[in-house]
Amino acid sequence: MGSVIKMSRKSDMEEFFLYLKLVLLGLGVVGIIGFLVKLMSTALPHIFG
């Protein structure tokens, strides 16, 4: 564990914003998939039922 901390470095602002964009993109994709699953689970019984 100590060697990992010795090798680590603080990321600069450009790298930080790149990671932030990637995390927000991932959250957005997961949210859209969850929304579509919920939408289909509520819409399909009304269409076929």
HUZI-V672990 format. One record per pair of residues at least 24 apart in sequence whose ideal C-beta (glycine too) atoms are under 10 Angstrom apart, sorted by the first residue. I is the first residue (numbers start at 1). J is the second residue. If there is no record, write none. Layout:
BEGIN
i,j
I,J
I,J
END
This chain:
BEGIN
none
END
